[in-house]
């Protein structure tokens, strides 16, 4: 029987109902990775359903720390309505702060990093949670990091 915390975690990641998540966990013997693989295989993941949508809107956000370190990021979404959404704006600001603090080399590395506010999840997990909450495809397109003297 799947535990409640694992069900909540998978619900936050996928945006799916408890019934589908419980069914996947039962089929995967309560193994989180296998349950996610089953959900993806079944084509139920909200994130997977949105991943092919075009992201032509979005925001460019900057973060400067102490006047000595800064980052600028471009994060895209599907509509300008979402680009003005407070949840999306906060996500983009957090990505700028992540780039400034963790200095990733590229977007793939950034997405694999532990999220600086909550090391129990990755930036990819945060991205999936945001896609699920907002209901649109979101992509971190590019970024640049600046450090005084470098």
N, C-alpha and C positions, 0 to 999 in steps of 0.2 A: 504494500500500500504506500502510495506516494506521500511524502511528508508535506505539510502545509507551507513551510518556508521555501521549499524547492518549487512548489506550484506557483507561489507568489513571484519568485524570481523569474521563472519561465514566462509567466503572464506579462511581466514588465518588459521582458526582452522581445516577445513575439506579438503581444497584443491580442492573443487568442483567448478563447473562453476556457474556463476551468475543465469542462468536459473533455475537450480536445487534448489539453495538456495532461490531464490525469490518464487518459487513454494511451498517450505516447509514453508517459513514465511507466505505466504498467507494462507496456510492450517492451520497454527498455530496462526492466528490472530496476527502476529508480536511478538509472545512470543518466545524469544530466546531458552529457555530450551525445549519447545515443538517442535520447529523447528528442533533442534538437535536430539530429539527423533524420529521425523519423518524421518529424513535423515538416522539415524541408522536403523530404521525399514525397510526403502527402500533398505538398504544395500549399500548405496552410499558413505559412509564416507571412505575416503582414509585411514585413520588411522585404521578403522575397517577391511578393506581389507588386511592390512599388519600385523595385530596383531598376526596371527597364524604362521608367518614366523619365522624360526630358527635364533637366534642371537648368532653366535658362534665366531664372531670377535669383535673388539672394542679397548678400551683404558683404562688404569689405569692412573689416574691423581691425583696429589697432590696439595694442596694449603696450604701455611704457612703464618700466619699473625703475623708479629712482633716477630717471633721466640718463641712465647709463646702459639700459638694456631694453629692447623693444621687439615687437613682432607685429606683422601685418598678415592677415589671412583673408582668403576669399572662400566663402561657403555658399553653395548654391542650393536653391529649392525650386519648386515648380511654379509658384505664383508670387506676385508682389504682395498679395494679402498676407501670406505666411511670412514673407521677409520683414513685415512690420509687426509681427506677433512677438510679444514679450518673451515667450518661451524660446523662440528661435533666436532672438537677439541675445539672450543669456547664453544659449548654447554656443553661438559664434564668439562671444566674449571669452567664454571658458576655453575655447579652442585656441584663441590668441594667447591667453595666459599659459596654456599647456605648452605651446610652441616656445614661448619666452622662457619658461622654467625648465623644460626638459630637452630642448635643442635637438629635435629629430632631424634627420637628413632629408626625408621625403614623406609624402602622405602615407605610404604603406607602413613605414616605421612608426609614424605618429599614431596610426590607428591601433597598432599592436602594443603601444606603451600603456602602463598603468595610469589611470586617470589620477591627476595630482590631488584632487579633492577627496577621492575615495579609491585607494589602491586595491580594493577588493574587486574592482571592475576595470576593464580597459576602455580606452577612448572609443573603440569599436562598439563596445557594449553601450556606452553613453549615446553614441550615434543611433544605434538601433532603438534605444528607449525613446529618443527624441522623435525619430521617424514614427514610432508607434503612437506617441502622444499627439503629435501634430497631424499625422495622417497624410503626409506628403514625402516623396523621395527627397533626400538631402545628401549632398556630396561635399566633402572638403576638397576643393579644387587645387588650391596652391597656397603657399605661404612663404614668407621670408623673415629671417631673424637678424637683428642687428645688435652688436655689442660695441660699446665705445672702445676705440683703439684696435678693433679687429677688422 
